[in-house]
Amino acid sequence: LDERKEPLAQPHLFTKEALQEYLRKCPSSYLNLCSAQRFIKQRIQYEKVKGGEHVDVQIERNYKFHSREDGLSLTLLSIAAHNHKTRVTLETFSAYLASAHLDIEFLYVDRIVDEGGAVDVMSILVRDPPDATNEAWEVIRQDLQRVKWVDDAALQAFNSSSTASFDLQQAEILCALCNMLHGKMNVESTKISLEQMLNAVYAEEYSLVAADLTILFEGRFHPKHTMPLQKQEALVKDLRERIGLIVHKRIRMLFDMMLDVVSTSRKTNLFVPNRRGLTISVDPVQLQTSKHTAGVPYGVFFTHGRRCNLFHVRFREHSRGGMRVATPNGPEEYTLRSQNHYNEAYGLAATQQAKNKDIAEGGSKAVLLVKLPQVDKQVKTSKEEKKTGEELEIMQKEKESYIFRSVRMMSDCLLDLICPAEDLQQHIVAYGNRQEYIYLGPDEQILPVHINWITQQAKDRKLPYATAFMSSKPATGINHKEYGVTSEGVCIFLDVALRNIGLTPEEEPFTLKMTGGTSGDVAGNAIKILNRLYGENARIVGLVDHRACVEDPNGLDHGELLRLVNNDLNLGDFDTKKLSSIGAFHTRDTHEGRTMCDSMHNRIEANAFLPAGGLPNTIRKDNWEKFMKADGEPSAPLIVEAANIFIEQEARVKLTENGVLIVKDSSANKCGVICSSMEIMANLLLTEPEFVQFKEGYVKDVLDHLRNLARREADLMFTEYKKTAGDDMDWSKSLPGIAERISQVMNSTSDVIVHQLPETIDQTEILELAKSALLPSLRTKSGDKLKVVAKGYINNLVAKWLSSQLVYHEGLDYVQRSIPKNKLAEASLQYVEETKRIDKMIEKLRGHGIEEEKEIIELLSIGGPRVAVFKSDVFKHALDAK
């Protein structure tokens, strides 16, 4: 080091103390063979990648190798990669270099181990092709830095000699488009596998069309050399004509859909340096089919990466919903989940939109589909599936590693498109010029460690609302599982429903069957709450999860269930000694056990069924009859849908027609997302230390608020239902139909109000109303900080609050029939004022000994605001005209 003539870059890495610490990590074999020049370079590279996931690649052209004097032009690649499997990394790099026609002269790899894992430092000497330019080498450098994130299918296509017309980026684009459109290509009678789609787009027969598609995509979004609109239109027209000449119908359909997506997409992170995956803001119209009956979403993000894909669907500009991880266990299950990936995300987001009627945000959902290693393996027999405990532990750790890597990749890719930092935006071309907002929350398989990483990454990347990007944060959030927020609402809906079928749960026993086990959020907390509210009267006669099923007509032992819940144990750990003589225990280790587990929700008879976990659309139009007994009666007359889309809509209709009373998912489990919204509002208004200090009292307020909102909707739902009970009902008069109407009326009302508000009152008045929409404790704590929140978010908050005041108090008919649509904002504002005035009148009446005081106060409370609004100036012109 002392002999170097030029100054050292980053000299702080080469102080005596820093060097001694670094040298202790290096293997002696590395130090013995390493030149000073190589050591310095790789020391700096080590510092760049340690603790992270990026790969650093440095290129040194015209490298003089001491043992070669034959005049060959050589290039040295110095690579550092953190926490990789060395063999996989070498195989990937070697395959790429071979495809790039670069012959390897030698390759050295050494591993430097530290407390954060290990860094592989590699030196690869390759022959320099005679026509190689600096620009070509820069492409190679960027490819090598990204190759670890590229899916196997794209790598194989690039590595194949038959696809020499594609570079790695183009192969990746085509792979992403095929994964995105796999579901739409399998609608109705069209059936095509993902492998067939990939084979088609990479085939030499269609290579020119496929290559031009990628050129159009790159051209539309290149930040420095954006293709002019006129040239884009000409290329689209040309491609459309050439695609029309493809003889094979399915292949023609595929390329047509790809062209639709490419020519209408809004933005992408394709040219963002060090991107982990490929994210596209898709025009939602391009993914619509006849199955998508909830309307066209506001926005759709699709992200594609190595062994994983993500759809994020949202129905409003500001939308909230969870991120869930799907990890199919075999090739058939993976194919099914891949075909239904967008449908699942769309359905969950639509359900979320319906349930978000009480909060500022619309509905959204992110579904991350991860392809675990076992998906690539052949399906084994049940005998072969048996593994030792050590093998199962290794598989579980590998699964967790794949999930966490995929969560990091997908979250970071979403941040690429929503962070407003100038140094990021200079790499992005946007069509439509609108700011994108995403708010996430935890769903299936999202753990606290994931939540913490996502939140910190949002902060590191300077997202303005970083603390609001992800809800349910362990320290500065309200953890759903810890506080049982979703289950609190579910149990209120169950309570109201039981009373409406003639049961008094605190006074008499009732029976329940549930899916979702003791280690699950919703089911586990429901068990605790049912025990708290009703004790032994709540008899759980059947319970199933991913490991086992327990059944007992006499009711499962509460003490044993609570032991499992409190220790986060699944049903596989159930103590069978706690079963009665007629109880049963089944595990999924055998074919018979799996059959019993998968049929529990149909077989067991109970007063109510609580689906609180399980696969989407478990009860479908082709199997709903299994829920019915031989005599035609349902195995449970009441279903409270604690899990999202457990029942397919067609099956929900059939069950309703056959006498099952269903509390729909968009109502039953709405309290989870309401809690997230309450948490995020506090995050937006308070610093993290302020929130932590404030949290304990605020959580109590939030839980009371959740129970209140659940009861208000449940009471409204059954009040509306009783109006037509016994009639020949159409769907809108059924219980789930009424739930849909409540959501539709509240959301449509708030949509109208939010557009009318700025024309009715000024923003200062809107901010004052927004304070009323906050919980009292937060209103006091936050002071005047609401003005820092996005204007659109504030207006939505006020509109939703005004809508809820009208609908919950006055019912659906009042809003739909009594208020002219063009007067909704004025009427709702007047309603709030009249409610305050009536409350003051009631206070004046109290305690004065007026005859029939109680009845007068009741009449004023029920009808006073409505009558006062009708007599106000809001309806004056309408009355005069009449």
ZAKETI-265169 format. One record per residue (C-alpha): z, x, y. Coordinates in steps of 0.05 Angstrom, whole numbers, padded with zeros to 5 digits, always signed. Layout:
// ZAKETI-265169
ZXY...
// end
This chain:
// ZAKETI-265169
+00000+00000+00000+00016+00057+00048-00053+00087+00037-00089+00024+00062-00128+00036+00126-00134-00037+00149-00072-00079+00165-00044-00125+00112-00055-00200+00117+00011-00237+00115+00055-00174+00120+00119-00215+00107+00097-00219+00034+00099-00143+00028+00168-00126+00055+00211-00086+00006+00255-00146-00010+00196-00194-00019+00159-00144-00063+00219-00131-00107+00228-00206-00119+00155-00215-00135+00150-00154-00180+00208-00180-00223+00164-00240-00240+00103-00200-00260+00092-00177-00331+00092-00102-00340+00023-00103-00373-00005-00134-00309+00028-00082-00264+00005-00024-00308-00069-00043-00304-00072-00074-00235-00104-00036-00178-00071-00038-00109-00130-00077-00081-00126-00130-00136-00050-00133-00131-00052-00148-00056-00105-00201-00063-00070-00237-00120-00002-00231-00087-00030-00272-00028-00064-00320-00076+00000-00330-00115+00036-00350-00051-00019-00401-00035-00016-00439-00100+00056-00432-00124+00093-00498-00129+00029-00537-00116-00033-00560-00154-00091-00528-00117-00133-00473-00145-00149-00414-00100-00215-00378-00111-00237-00315-00074-00306-00284-00081-00323-00211-00071-00398-00197-00075-00429-00129-00089-00367-00109-00127-00366-00036-00149-00340-00033-00220-00319+00037-00238-00347+00037-00309-00416+00011-00290-00469+00055-00259-00532+00018-00280-00544-00012-00212-00526-00084-00232-00505-00128-00175-00436-00156-00192-00390-00208-00161-00315-00211-00173-00280-00278-00176-00205-00276-00163-00172-00341-00183-00101-00366-00180-00079-00432-00211-00009-00461-00216+00019-00496-00278-00044-00500-00319-00055-00493-00393-00086-00424-00395-00132-00438-00453-00159-00503-00423-00168-00469-00356-00207-00411-00385-00251-00457-00427-00266-00500-00366-00282-00441-00320-00324-00406-00374-00364-00469-00388-00377-00479-00314-00400-00407-00304-00446-00412-00363-00477-00475-00335-00486-00439-00268-00523-00384-00307-00471-00332-00290-00459-00280-00345-00387-00255-00351-00379-00180-00355-00303-00181-00363-00245-00229-00353-00171-00212-00343-00117-00265-00340-00043-00254-00329+00014-00304-00321+00068-00297-00269+00128-00341-00286+00176-00367-00233+00227-00422-00225+00173-00473-00208+00130-00460-00270+00076-00408-00278+00016-00382-00239-00045-00355-00277-00081-00300-00238-00151-00286-00263-00204-00235-00248-00273-00253-00273-00331-00204-00262-00399-00237-00266-00471-00214-00258-00500-00235-00191-00566-00274-00200-00623-00242-00162-00635-00303-00118-00561-00320-00104-00545-00334-00031-00479-00336+00005-00487-00411+00011-00497-00418-00065-00435-00376-00077-00395-00421-00030-00415-00481-00072-00392-00444-00135-00326-00426-00102-00313-00498-00082-00333-00523-00151-00284-00475-00185-00228-00498-00140-00242-00570-00159-00264-00566-00231-00194-00580-00258-00197-00649-00226-00266-00668-00252-00272-00715-00311-00295-00688-00378-00358-00733-00377-00382-00704-00311-00367-00633-00334-00405-00643-00399-00464-00672-00361-00464-00613-00314-00456-00564-00372-00514-00596-00410-00581-00561-00404-00616-00629-00404-00584-00647-00337-00602-00586-00297-00624-00632-00241-00551-00649-00225-00500-00604-00192-00426-00615-00208-00414-00660-00147-00473-00704-00165-00450-00709-00238-00382-00730-00212-00411-00784-00166-00450-00815-00224-00389-00813-00269-00347-00847-00216-00398-00902-00206-00403-00916-00281-00327-00921-00287-00324-00967-00226-00378-01014-00253-00356-01015-00326-00322-01083-00316-00378-01116-00277-00429-01092-00328-00390-01130-00382-00388-01198-00349-00416-01259-00385-00463-01240-00442-00478-01169-00420-00442-01118-00463-00448-01043-00453-00398-00987-00467-00378-00935-00415-00408-00882-00460-00475-00918-00460-00473-00924-00385-00459-00850-00376-00513-00831-00426-00563-00873-00387-00549-00844-00318-00549-00772-00345-00611-00782-00388-00672-00741-00370-00713-00806-00370-00675-00833-00309-00654-00766-00278-00698-00772-00216-00671-00841-00198-00600-00820-00213-00608-00756-00171-00636-00794-00112-00578-00843-00116-00530-00785-00108-00572-00757-00051-00567-00824-00016-00491-00824-00025-00484-00752-00001-00531-00764+00057-00495-00827+00081-00428-00791+00084-00443-00718+00100-00402-00703+00162-00449-00651+00192-00517-00674+00166-00511-00750+00161-00575-00783+00139-00605-00825+00195-00601-00900+00184-00677-00908+00183-00683-00855+00129-00626-00888+00090-00662-00955+00092-00727-00924+00070-00693-00888+00011-00658-00953-00010-00724-00990-00009-00758-00936-00049-00702-00933-00101-00701-01009-00107-00775-01008-00124-00768-00952-00175-00708-00984-00207-00748-01048-00214-00797-01011-00259-00743-00993-00310-00759-01031-00374-00690-01034-00405-00655-01094-00373-00583-01068-00378-00602-01000-00351-00640-01033-00294-00579-01076-00279-00535-01015-00278-00578-00976-00229-00585-01038-00185-00509-01045-00182-00501-00971-00168-00551-00975-00110-00514-01036-00082-00448-00998-00082-00477-00933-00054-00516-00967+00002-00457-01010+00026-00395-00967+00016-00353-00957+00078-00324-00887+00071-00307-00833+00020-00268-00768+00014-00328-00733-00019-00330-00678+00033-00254-00670+00044-00234-00598+00027-00188-00591-00034-00194-00665-00053-00164-00680-00121-00209-00738-00139-00266-00780-00111-00245-00841-00071-00294-00893-00045-00279-00951+00003-00323-01003-00032-00353-01065-00001-00314-01117-00042-00375-01163-00046-00407-01113-00094-00353-01123-00146-00349-01199-00142-00366-01242-00203-00357-01315-00221-00288-01298-00248-00262-01278-00180-00243-01347-00153-00191-01326-00101-00245-01304-00052-00272-01237-00029-00217-01185-00015-00209-01152+00053-00217-01083+00022-00224-01045-00043-00211-00972-00057-00236-00940-00121-00211-00871-00141-00239-00831-00199-00210-00767-00227-00199-00728-00291-00177-00778-00345-00157-00831-00295-00185-00886-00249-00152-00929-00197-00170-00995-00163-00132-01015-00101-00149-01086-00078-00122-01118-00015-00133-01187+00015-00112-01173+00087-00115-01114+00136-00040-01103+00127-00025-01117+00054+00032-01100+00007+00035-01095-00068+00057-01048-00123+00023-00992-00160+00025-00999-00235+00004-00949-00289-00033-00971-00352-00032-00923-00411-00070-00952-00470-00050-00923-00537-00117-00923-00572-00192-00924-00560-00201-00999-00570-00144-01016-00522-00170-00966-00471-00240-00997-00474-00211-01066-00463-00168-01043-00404-00226-01006-00374-00271-01067-00378-00217-01110-00345-00192-01057-00296-00220-01089-00233-00205-01159-00258-00132-01139-00269-00126-01108-00200-00161-01167-00168-00119-01219-00205-00054-01183-00188-00074-01175-00115-00093-01249-00111-00026-01268-00141+00008-01221-00092-00030-01254-00034-00003-01321-00056+00068-01297-00062+00067-01258+00003+00068-01322+00043+00138-01305+00069+00124-01235+00097+00080-01200+00148+00035-01167+00097-00020-01199+00055-00027-01185-00019-00051-01121-00052-00045-01085-00118-00061-01016-00145-00075-01008-00219-00079-00936-00245-00112-00930-00314-00094-00865-00349-00131-00839-00410-00079-00805-00453-00100-00752-00504-00089-00798-00563-00144-00844-00537-00194-00791-00558-00168-00791-00629-00188-00837-00685-00143-00897-00700-00095-00876-00755-00063-00917-00811+00008-00940-00803+00030-00887-00853-00003-00832-00812+00028-00858-00748+00098-00841-00770+00121-00779-00733+00184-00738-00730+00232-00746-00672+00211-00679-00645+00138-00698-00647+00152-00764-00612+00191-00727-00559+00133-00679-00547+00084-00737-00542+00129-00773-00493+00135-00711-00449+00059-00702-00451+00050-00775-00432+00099-00769-00373+00063-00706-00350-00005-00741-00351+00023-00801-00314+00055-00759-00260-00007-00716-00251-00050-00779-00245-00002-00812-00196-00004-00749-00152-00079-00746-00155-00091-00820-00139-00039-00824-00084-00066-00762-00049-00137-00789-00053-00115-00854-00020-00082-00813+00035-00149-00778+00046-00178-00843+00072-00119-00871+00112-00088-00810+00147-00115-00807+00219-00106-00732+00229-00166-00702+00265-00172-00642+00218-00181-00693+00161-00225-00744+00197-00276-00692+00216-00296-00691+00143-00304-00766+00137-00361-00812+00159-00338-00884+00166-00382-00946+00169-00346-01003+00205-00299-00958+00244-00234-00992+00225-00166-00962+00211-00144-00973+00139-00072-00991+00123-00041-00986+00053+00031-01003+00034+00052-00988-00038+00111-01006-00081+00134-00989-00151+00108-01028-00211+00102-01013-00285+00115-00939-00304+00126-00917-00232+00191-00876-00231+00237-00852-00174+00207-00782-00181+00138-00811-00167+00164-00851-00108+00196-00789-00077+00133-00747-00086+00088-00800-00056+00133-00809+00004+00140-00734+00016+00065-00724+00010+00053-00779+00061+00100-00743+00108+00068-00675+00095+00000-00704+00110+00026-00735+00174+00013-00809+00158+00043-00844+00219+00080-00895+00176+00098-00846+00120+00166-00875+00106+00134-00944+00099+00077-00921+00054+00120-00929-00009+00178-00977-00019+00239-00975-00064+00255-00903-00047+00320-00881-00082+00356-00857-00019+00321-00889+00040+00297-00952+00006+00322-01012-00035+00310-00997-00108+00286-01060-00143+00316-01044-00210+00383-01021-00182+00394-01085-00142+00355-01134-00186+00318-01163-00127+00260-01194-00166+00307-01224-00218+00352-01255-00164+00293-01299-00144+00271-01313-00215+00340-01338-00234+00341-01385-00173+00275-01416-00194+00301-01422-00265+00365-01455-00240+00327-01507-00199+00278-01520-00256+00333-01530-00308+00367-01581-00263+00302-01618-00255+00293-01625-00330+00363-01654-00336+00406-01593-00352+00468-01570-00313+00470-01496-00332+00540-01480-00308+00568-01538-00348+00527-01540-00413+00492-01490-00459+00417-01478-00454+00370-01433-00493+00322-01380-00469+00269-01335-00499+00245-01275-00459+00193-01220-00462+00209-01154-00428+00268-01115-00456+00336-01092-00435+00309-01028-00404+00260-01067-00360+00272-01083-00288+00262-01159-00287+00286-01176-00357+00345-01129-00356+00370-01154-00289+00357-01226-00308+00404-01216-00368+00458-01190-00320+00449-01247-00270+00447-01302-00323+00512-01275-00351+00542-01273-00281+00521-01344-00264+00530-01381-00330+00567-01336-00379+00558-01357-00452+00522-01421-00432+00459-01378-00424+00439-01369-00497+00382-01319-00505+00353-01335-00573+00294-01287-00572+00279-01222-00535+00222-01172-00545+00199-01107-00514+00153-01048-00530+00198-01024-00587+00229-01084-00622+00245-01158-00624+00313-01190-00634+00324-01264-00650+00385-01307-00661+00386-01383-00658+00461-01378-00642+00446-01334-00581+00444-01259-00576+00510-01224-00563+00518-01216-00487+00562-01155-00494+00510-01118-00535+00454-01138-00488+00493-01114-00428+00509-01049-00463+00434-01036-00471+00419-01058-00399+00473-01015-00368+00453-00954-00408+00378-00964-00396+00366-00971-00471+00309-01011-00503+00315-01061-00559+00303-01007-00611+00376-00988-00599+00403-01058-00612+00463-01059-00658+00442-01107-00713+00515-01118-00733+00519-01161-00670+00470-01211-00700+00495-01275-00734+00478-01289-00806+00414-01324-00785+00392-01271-00735+00334-01223-00745+00312-01154-00720+00240-01128-00722+00211-01062-00699+00139-01045-00684+00137-00989-00736+00104-01034-00788+00047-01084-00787+00094-01141-00804+00142-01119-00749+00087-01116-00697+00064-01185-00717+00134-01213-00709+00143-01179-00642+00076-01202-00615+00088-01274-00637+00161-01283-00615+00143-01319-00550+00105-01370-00590+00149-01378-00652+00219-01385-00624+00241-01453-00596+00281-01455-00532+00294-01497-00470+00258-01446-00427+00213-01385-00434+00219-01327-00385+00159-01279-00392+00188-01218-00356+00143-01164-00385+00082-01155-00428+00007-01146-00424-00034-01186-00373-00063-01251-00401-00021-01249-00464-00028-01325-00467-00102-01340-00460-00151-01397-00466-00166-01376-00538-00093-01373-00562-00051-01421-00519-00045-01470-00576-00001-01421-00613+00053-01437-00561+00053-01509-00587+00092-01531-00649+00061-01567-00708+00081-01635-00679+00043-01620-00615+00105-01608-00573+00113-01541-00537+00160-01488-00565+00192-01488-00496+00182-01546-00446+00194-01499-00386+00163-01432-00368+00186-01391-00308+00134-01336-00299+00176-01275-00282+00117-01229-00299+00050-01228-00263-00011-01259-00297+00024-01262-00365-00013-01329-00373-00087-01334-00360-00105-01390-00312-00146-01430-00363-00086-01427-00411-00039-01448-00355-00081-01510-00344-00081-01527-00419-00006-01517-00426+00006-01561-00365-00038-01616-00393+00003-01613-00457+00070-01624-00423+00095-01554-00405+00129-01548-00338+00107-01481-00308+00137-01446-00248+00079-01401-00229+00085-01325-00221+00065-01326-00148+00129-01365-00134+00177-01344-00189+00175-01268-00177+00160-01266-00103+00228-01237-00083+00210-01166-00104+00155-01159-00052+00196-01194+00001+00251-01142-00010+00199-01087-00002+00176-01117+00063+00247-01121+00089+00258-01049+00069+00195-01025+00102+00209-01062+00166+00276-01026+00170+00240-00960+00155+00193-00973+00213+00249-00987+00262+00303-00937+00240+00306-00863+00226+00323-00842+00155+00396-00823+00172+00404-00890+00209+00377-00928+00149+00423-00893+00099+00484-00909+00143+00460-00981+00151+00437-00992+00080+00498-01021+00044+00508-01080+00092+00433-01091+00100+00423-01097+00024+00474-01154+00022+00436-01189+00078+00370-01179+00042+00397-01207-00024+00423-01269+00012+00356-01277+00046+00318-01272-00020+00362-01325-00054+00352-01371+00006+00276-01364+00007+00272-01374-00069+00315-01437-00065+00276-01465-00006+00210-01458-00042+00237-01483-00109+00267-01545-00075+00201-01558-00037+00161-01549-00101+00201-01600-00141+00205-01648-00082+00129-01649-00078+00124-01654-00153+00169-01715-00157+00125-01753-00108+00070-01758-00161+00109-01749-00226+00085-01797-00279+00017-01808-00245-00048-01789-00276-00045-01722-00240-00101-01676-00221-00085-01602-00220-00063-01601-00147-00006-01649-00166+00019-01608-00225+00077-01559-00214+00034-01496-00215-00018-01532-00173+00035-01548-00122+00057-01475-00122-00015-01457-00106-00017-01509-00051+00047-01482-00020+00018-01412-00018-00049-01436+00007-00020-01479+00062+00028-01426+00086-00024-01370+00084-00079-01411+00117-00031-01437+00170-00008-01366+00187-00081-01342+00188-00097-01395+00241-00033-01381+00280-00045-01306+00282-00113-01317+00314-00087-01368+00364-00024-01331+00384-00055-01281+00434-00089-01339+00469-00024-01379+00472+00029-01329+00493+00028-01257+00516+00048-01197+00474+00117-01191+00506+00134-01261+00483+00106-01246+00414+00153-01186+00409+00212-01230+00428+00192-01279+00373+00186-01221+00324+00259-01205+00335+00276-01275+00310+00237-01260+00246+00282-01201+00231+00347-01207+00192+00404-01212+00243+00435-01145+00223+00369-01108+00233+00356-01145+00298+00421-01118+00325+00413-01048+00298+00340-01036+00319+00345-01058+00392+00277-01055+00426+00242-01011+00374+00194-01065+00352+00144-01043+00405+00128-00980+00364+00102-01023+00306+00027-01037+00300+00006-01098+00341-00030-01129+00282+00031-01122+00238+00076-01154+00291+00029-01213+00301+00026-01225+00226+00102-01223+00222+00109-01276+00275+00053-01320+00246+00084-01319+00176+00153-01334+00204+00127-01394+00245+00088-01419+00185+00150-01417+00140+00191-01455+00192+00141-01512+00190+00126-01516+00115+00195-01506+00085+00228-01555+00132+00174-01608+00139+00133-01603+00076+00059-01595+00061+00033-01662+00087+00063-01652+00156+00026-01586+00166-00039-01609+00134-00045-01679+00163-00001-01686+00225-00019-01624+00265-00090-01613+00291-00115-01545+00268-00130-01523+00339-00057-01538+00358-00022-01500+00302+00003-01442+00344+00026-01487+00401+00059-01536+00353+00095-01482+00313+00121-01449+00377+00144-01517+00403+00176-01532+00335+00220-01469+00341+00241-01488+00411+00257-01560+00392+00297-01537+00331+00340-01495+00378+00349-01555+00424+00367-01602+00367+00417-01551+00341+00451-01550+00409+00453-01626+00410+00485-01627+00341+00539-01578+00364+00555-01623+00423+00562-01683+00376+00610-01649+00328+00684-01663+00332+00681-01720+00383+00700-01776+00335+00633-01811+00343+00624-01867+00292+00575-01847+00237+00574-01776+00264+00554-01746+00197+00495-01793+00188+00470-01781+00259+00474-01706+00250+00437-01711+00184+00381-01753+00215+00375-01705+00273+00372-01645+00226+00319-01676+00181+00273-01709+00232+00294-01686+00301+00248-01626+00310+00188-01663+00282+00197-01723+00329+00211-01678+00389+00147-01638+00377+00107-01702+00371+00133-01727+00438+00121-01659+00472+00062-01637+00515+00030-01606+00454+00005-01674+00431+00001-01707+00499-00075-01705+00505-00084-01728+00434-00037-01787+00446-00071-01805+00512-00138-01805+00478-00112-01850+00423
// end
